[in-house]
Amino acid sequence: MQNSGSMNQQVSPWYIRFGRLMSGIASSVIRTTVQYFKNIPSRAINHFRTWMNEKKRLPKRTSPNRIYVLVGYTTQSQIDRRFRKAKYIHLIRNLLLVGIVALLLILGYRSLIPLIDSDRYQQMIGIKDVGEMTKNDPFEPDTTEKVVTFATESTSVDESD
């Protein structure tokens, strides 16, 4: 019998199904929007009450310094221990950075010494004295063998004779 009931139902056209879907979505949006606007006054009152309770709980501030409120299961000694630990870590990190920079400077200086040391280069090239090398310049033309004379009178050769 149940199969015959489903056969008797007609399949509705697509625009009717689409209309039902859109009406369901629209009614859901309208319900949530109405609920949102109804809850605005109570949310505002709760926010103000929470702010007032937090304000009452804080100690009075008499200086421009921050006031820390201990919340939970902690003590002043635990906070001091954490502060000292953070301070030591900061000090160790700074010392390590200074050590690394000093090590880089020492390594850089030691690697540049051979480049600056001219005695090694003189030994490699075979130069005993720099003055000796510059006295006889190998690229200078030899002026002792070539004598240049300049004429004071000009003579011309006449070929017509």
Secondary structure as UniProt FT lines:
FT   HELIX           2..8
FT   HELIX           14..57
FT   HELIX           76..116
FT   HELIX           118..125
FT   HELIX           130..135
FT   TURN            138..139
FT   TURN            159..160
//
